[in-house]
Amino acid sequence: MSDLLKKIEREALELTQQERAFLADRLLSSLDGAALNDIDSAWIAEAERRYQEYKDGKKEGIPAQDVFDEADRILK
């Protein structure tokens, strides 16, 4: 890893969570569309698989508030 890349990484990790998310989105958006299409396709397939499990009664839903509470706990 170049010194410049190490410096950018170090500085990026000092950003707020919201700033890092924005930066990550900008960086991912700058990648070749084909690479993003593969990633998007994989996430869509995973979401569809999970939804089908839910519809088939194999998985129970989780209340949104529980999800948000858990996310807050993890991020703190």
N, C-alpha and C positions, 0 to 999 in steps of 0.2 A: 504494500500500500504506500502510495507516495506521501510525502510530508504534507502536501497541500490537502490531500484527501483526509488525512488524519486530523488536520486542523479544522476542516469543514465539519467532519463528524463530531469532534469535540465541541465545537461551537453550536452545532445543531442540537446536541443533547442538552444544551443549556437553555434552549427555547422552552416556552410553555407547552403544555400538552396540545393546546389548540394550534399553536404555531407549528409544532412538529407534524400534526395531522395535515395541516394545509400544505406544508412543504412536501410531505410524503405523497399527497395527491398530485401536486404539481410534477414531481419527479416521475411518478408512475404514468401520468398523462403524456410525458415527453417520450416514453418508450415507443418502439415500433408497434403499430396497431395490431399486428399479428400476434405478438406476445401477449398483449392485453386480451385479445379475443380468446386465446387459449385459457387464460386465467379466468375470464368472465364465464366461459363455457363450463369450466370445472366447477365454479361456484354455483352456477345455475343448476347443473346436474346434481350437486350436493343438496341444494335447497329443495329441488323436486323430490329427491329420494327421502329427505326428512319429512316433507309434507305428506308424501304417500304413506310413510310409516304412521304419521299422526292420523290420517284419514282411515287407515286400516285398523286403528286401535292398538297398534304396537307400541306407540309412545304417547304419553300424556302431555298436554300443553302445560306451559309454565306461565303463571300470571306475570304480566309485564312488570309490575312493581317489584316482584321477586328478582327478575332479571336486572332491573335498574339498581336495586339494592346490592346485589352481588357484584355488579360492575363497579359501583362506588367503593365497595369494600376492597376489591382487587386493586383499584387505581390509587387508593390512599396509602 
